[in-house]
Amino acid sequence: MSKKDFTMDFSLFDTTFFKLVENSMPKEAEKGVFKGANLILDLAEIQAPTVPRKIGDLRGSRKVENIVVDSGNISATAGYNIEYAAKLHELPPSKDARINWTLPGSGAKWLEKSLIKNKEKAVKVIVKHINNAKV
């Protein structure tokens, strides 16, 4: 190891972080997770590929639920609960390319791609809520 290098042990970070969240600020963390998940859904409506419909049952079926904040787990279930949402979302590229989407910029995997593109933004929302918590 050269004099410029250094080593830090982050092995306890996850355990400590989750204990802090669990013991000190679960309500704020839950609010942050809810808002972060909704941000992913919001951005899926404006960033390509977007949700395939501007208005209607598909967009109206969006949900965020099952928020969990405890040691070792911060999660939520977010998506669309209408019957055909998963079928449209999971279209393989060959079928997606053949569909004449009525909304320009829409297409399959809209939610997955929004999560990939925007996960850091969602994490910042969650961290902001945790930082605002009264400890």
Backbone as numpy.savetxt, mean C-alpha at the origin, in Angstrom:
# Nx Ny Nz CAx CAy CAz Cx Cy Cz
38.97 -4.51 6.52 38.12 -3.34 6.52 39.01 -2.11 6.52
38.77 -1.20 5.59 39.56 0.02 5.54 39.06 1.01 6.60
39.81 2.09 6.79 39.43 3.08 7.80 38.15 3.81 7.42
37.74 3.74 6.16 36.51 4.39 5.73 35.28 3.54 6.01
35.46 2.25 6.17 34.34 1.34 6.36 33.93 1.28 7.82
32.67 1.01 8.03 32.20 0.75 9.39 31.05 -0.25 9.31
30.78 -0.87 10.40 29.73 -1.87 10.46 28.75 -1.47 11.54
27.46 -1.59 11.23 26.42 -1.33 12.21 25.52 -2.56 12.26
25.12 -2.92 13.44 24.25 -4.08 13.63 22.81 -3.58 13.76
21.99 -3.87 12.76 20.59 -3.47 12.78 19.68 -4.65 13.14
20.22 -5.71 13.63 19.42 -6.91 13.85 18.32 -6.70 14.88
18.49 -5.77 15.81 17.47 -5.53 16.82 16.45 -4.48 16.38
16.69 -3.81 15.26 15.81 -2.72 14.84 14.37 -3.15 14.71
14.12 -4.22 13.96 12.73 -4.63 13.74 12.01 -4.94 15.04
12.63 -5.70 15.90 12.01 -6.05 17.16 11.71 -4.81 17.99
12.68 -3.93 18.10 12.51 -2.71 18.89 11.44 -1.83 18.28
11.49 -1.64 16.97 10.51 -0.80 16.29 9.09 -1.31 16.52
8.88 -2.59 16.30 7.54 -3.13 16.45 7.06 -3.07 17.90
7.95 -3.26 18.86 7.55 -3.13 20.27 7.15 -1.69 20.59
7.89 -0.73 20.07 7.54 0.67 20.27 6.17 0.97 19.70
5.93 0.51 18.50 4.63 0.72 17.87 3.54 0.05 18.67
3.76 -1.18 19.05 2.74 -1.94 19.77 2.42 -1.34 21.12
3.43 -0.90 21.85 3.22 -0.44 23.21 2.88 1.04 23.33
3.38 1.86 22.43 3.28 3.30 22.62 2.28 3.99 21.70
2.10 3.48 20.52 1.32 4.25 19.57 0.48 3.45 18.59
-0.19 2.41 19.04 -0.94 1.60 18.07 -2.05 2.35 17.35
-2.74 3.24 18.03 -3.84 3.96 17.36 -3.32 4.86 16.25
-2.26 5.59 16.51 -1.69 6.45 15.47 -1.11 5.62 14.33
-0.50 4.50 14.66 0.04 3.62 13.62 -1.10 3.08 12.76
-2.22 2.69 13.40 -3.37 2.20 12.65 -3.91 3.29 11.71
-4.01 4.53 12.19 -4.46 5.63 11.35 -3.51 5.82 10.17
-2.21 5.73 10.44 -1.22 5.87 9.39 -1.31 4.77 8.35
-1.50 3.53 8.80 -1.64 2.40 7.88 -2.90 2.59 7.03
-4.00 3.02 7.65 -5.23 3.26 6.92 -5.01 4.34 5.84
-4.39 5.44 6.22 -4.16 6.53 5.26 -3.13 6.13 4.20
-2.11 5.39 4.58 -1.11 4.92 3.61 -1.72 3.98 2.59
-2.57 3.07 3.04 -3.23 2.14 2.12 -4.18 2.89 1.19
-4.89 3.88 1.73 -5.78 4.68 0.89 -4.99 5.51 -0.13
-3.80 5.94 0.24 -2.96 6.67 -0.70 -2.62 5.79 -1.91
-2.28 4.54 -1.66 -1.99 3.59 -2.75 -3.21 3.47 -3.66
-4.40 3.36 -3.07 -5.62 3.25 -3.87 -5.90 4.55 -4.63
-5.70 5.69 -3.97 -5.90 6.99 -4.64 -5.00 7.11 -5.86
-3.73 6.76 -5.69 -2.78 6.90 -6.78 -3.04 5.89 -7.90
-3.65 4.77 -7.56 -4.03 3.78 -8.59 -5.12 4.35 -9.49
-5.79 5.40 -9.05 -6.84 6.01 -9.86 -6.32 7.11 -10.77
-5.07 7.56 -10.56 -4.56 8.66 -11.38 -3.24 8.35 -12.08
-2.55 7.29 -11.69 -1.28 6.92 -12.33 -1.49 5.67 -13.18
-0.99 5.71 -14.40 -1.14 4.56 -15.29 -0.29 3.39 -14.81
-0.80 2.17 -14.91 -2.14 1.85 -15.35 -3.16 2.16 -14.25
-4.25 2.78 -14.62 -5.26 3.16 -13.64 -6.34 2.10 -13.52
-7.16 2.27 -12.51 -8.35 1.45 -12.37 -9.15 1.60 -13.66
-9.69 0.52 -14.21 -10.31 0.57 -15.52 -11.57 1.43 -15.67
-12.12 1.95 -14.63 -13.34 2.76 -14.75 -13.19 4.05 -13.95
-13.65 5.19 -14.51 -13.61 6.45 -13.78 -14.64 6.47 -12.66
-15.82 5.97 -12.95 -16.88 5.90 -11.94 -17.52 4.53 -12.05
-18.28 4.16 -11.06 -19.01 2.91 -11.16 -18.68 1.94 -10.05
-19.15 0.73 -10.25 -19.06 -0.29 -9.21 -17.63 -0.65 -8.83
-16.74 -0.75 -9.82 -15.37 -1.15 -9.52 -14.70 -0.14 -8.60
-14.66 1.11 -8.99 -14.04 2.14 -8.13 -14.78 2.27 -6.81
-16.08 2.11 -6.87 -16.89 2.23 -5.65 -16.69 1.08 -4.68
-16.06 0.01 -5.13 -15.89 -1.16 -4.25 -14.56 -1.14 -3.51
-13.80 -0.05 -3.62 -12.49 -0.02 -2.95 -12.68 -0.09 -1.45
-11.71 -0.70 -0.80 -11.80 -0.88 0.65 -10.41 -0.95 1.26
-10.34 -0.57 2.52 -9.16 -0.80 3.36 -9.71 -1.40 4.65
-9.22 -2.55 5.00 -9.72 -3.23 6.20 -8.63 -4.14 6.77
-8.96 -4.81 7.84 -8.05 -5.76 8.50 -6.71 -5.13 8.83
-6.75 -3.93 9.41 -5.51 -3.26 9.79 -4.96 -3.94 11.03
-3.70 -4.34 10.94 -3.03 -5.03 12.04 -1.76 -4.26 12.38
-1.62 -3.93 13.66 -0.41 -3.30 14.16 -0.07 -4.02 15.45
0.89 -4.91 15.37 1.37 -5.59 16.57 2.82 -5.99 16.35
3.42 -6.60 17.33 4.83 -6.94 17.20 5.05 -7.87 16.02
5.93 -7.44 15.14 6.28 -8.25 13.99 5.37 -8.08 12.79
4.31 -7.26 12.88 3.38 -7.16 11.76 2.69 -5.80 11.72
2.84 -5.12 10.61 2.06 -3.93 10.31 1.50 -4.18 8.92
0.17 -4.31 8.82 -0.41 -4.66 7.53 -1.86 -4.18 7.44
-2.36 -4.22 6.23 -3.77 -3.93 5.96 -4.15 -4.65 4.68
-5.42 -4.90 4.53 -5.95 -5.44 3.29 -6.57 -4.28 2.54
-6.10 -4.04 1.33 -6.61 -2.93 0.53 -6.86 -3.42 -0.88
-7.93 -2.96 -1.46 -8.22 -3.35 -2.83 -9.66 -3.08 -3.19
-10.18 -3.91 -4.07 -11.52 -3.75 -4.62 -12.26 -5.06 -4.41
-13.45 -5.00 -3.87 -14.12 -6.25 -3.51 -15.26 -6.64 -4.45
-15.33 -6.00 -5.60 -16.36 -6.41 -6.55 -15.89 -7.69 -7.24
-16.85 -8.51 -7.60 -16.59 -9.85 -8.12 -15.54 -9.91 -9.23
-15.60 -9.01 -10.19 -14.73 -9.10 -11.36 -13.40 -8.35 -11.21
-13.17 -7.68 -10.09 -11.94 -6.89 -9.92 -10.68 -7.74 -10.06
-10.65 -8.86 -9.37 -9.46 -9.71 -9.41 -9.22 -10.25 -10.82
-10.28 -10.59 -11.52 -10.14 -11.11 -12.88 -9.49 -10.07 -13.80
-9.96 -8.82 -13.73 -9.37 -7.76 -14.54 -7.93 -7.45 -14.12
-7.73 -7.40 -12.81 -6.40 -7.06 -12.28 -5.35 -8.08 -12.70
-5.72 -9.34 -12.70 -4.76 -10.42 -12.93 -4.65 -10.86 -14.39
-5.19 -10.10 -15.31 -5.06 -10.48 -16.72 -3.59 -10.61 -17.11
-3.24 -11.68 -17.81 -1.86 -11.79 -18.30 -1.62 -10.75 -19.39
-0.37 -10.36 -19.60 -0.07 -9.32 -20.60 -0.67 -9.59 -21.98
-0.71 -10.84 -22.40 -1.25 -11.14 -23.73 -2.74 -10.78 -23.83
-3.50 -11.03 -22.78 -4.93 -10.68 -22.79 -5.13 -9.20 -22.53
-4.31 -8.61 -21.66 -4.41 -7.18 -21.37 -4.22 -6.37 -22.64
-3.27 -6.78 -23.48 -2.98 -6.06 -24.72 -4.13 -6.13 -25.72
-4.97 -7.15 -25.62 -6.08 -7.31 -26.57 -7.35 -6.58 -26.13
-7.39 -6.11 -24.89 -8.59 -5.44 -24.40 -8.59 -3.99 -24.85
-9.74 -3.53 -25.30 -9.91 -2.13 -25.66 -10.43 -1.42 -24.40
-9.52 -1.04 -23.52 -9.91 -0.38 -22.28 -10.63 0.93 -22.63
-11.76 1.17 -21.99 -12.54 2.38 -22.29 -11.94 3.62 -21.67
-11.11 3.48 -20.69 -10.46 4.62 -20.04 -8.98 4.62 -20.42
-8.53 5.63 -21.17 -7.11 5.66 -21.56 -6.19 5.59 -20.34
-5.15 4.79 -20.46 -4.19 4.63 -19.36 -4.54 3.54 -18.38
-5.72 2.94 -18.51 -6.09 1.88 -17.59 -5.54 0.55 -18.07
-5.50 -0.41 -17.16 -5.00 -1.72 -17.54 -4.85 -2.63 -16.34
-4.44 -3.83 -16.62 -4.26 -4.84 -15.58 -3.16 -4.44 -14.60
-3.20 -5.04 -13.44 -2.19 -4.87 -12.39 -2.12 -3.44 -11.85
-3.21 -2.67 -11.97 -3.19 -1.27 -11.55 -2.85 -1.12 -10.08
-3.36 -1.99 -9.23 -3.10 -1.86 -7.80 -1.68 -2.30 -7.46
-1.26 -3.40 -8.01 0.10 -3.91 -7.78 1.15 -2.88 -8.22
0.94 -2.30 -9.39 1.90 -1.32 -9.90 1.88 -0.05 -9.07
0.72 0.35 -8.57 0.64 1.52 -7.69 1.41 1.26 -6.40
1.28 0.07 -5.84 2.00 -0.28 -4.62 3.51 -0.24 -4.87
3.96 -0.82 -5.96 5.39 -0.83 -6.27 5.92 0.59 -6.44
5.18 1.43 -7.17 5.63 2.80 -7.44 5.56 3.70 -6.21
4.64 3.43 -5.31 4.32 4.41 -4.26 4.51 3.91 -2.83
5.16 2.77 -2.66 5.27 2.23 -1.30 6.03 3.17 -0.37
7.05 3.88 -0.87 7.79 4.80 0.00 6.91 5.94 0.46
6.03 6.43 -0.41 5.09 7.49 -0.02 4.17 7.00 1.08
3.68 5.77 0.95 2.79 5.21 1.96 3.52 5.03 3.29
4.76 4.57 3.24 5.55 4.40 4.46 5.75 5.75 5.14
6.00 6.80 4.37 6.17 8.14 4.95 4.91 8.59 5.68
3.75 8.27 5.12 2.48 8.61 5.77 2.37 7.88 7.12
2.72 6.61 7.12 2.66 5.82 8.36 3.63 6.37 9.39
4.86 6.63 8.98 5.88 7.14 9.90 5.47 8.50 10.45
4.87 9.34 9.61 4.41 10.66 10.08 3.40 10.50 11.22
2.48 9.56 11.05 1.48 9.32 12.11 2.15 8.80 13.37
3.08 7.90 13.22 3.78 7.36 14.39 4.56 8.47 15.09
5.22 9.33 14.31 5.97 10.43 14.91 5.08 11.43 15.62
3.84 11.57 15.19 2.90 12.50 15.82 2.24 11.93 17.07
2.46 10.65 17.33 1.82 10.02 18.48 2.36 10.57 19.78
1.49 10.63 20.73 1.88 11.05 22.08 2.40 9.81 22.81
3.68 9.82 23.12 4.29 8.65 23.77 4.31 8.87 25.26
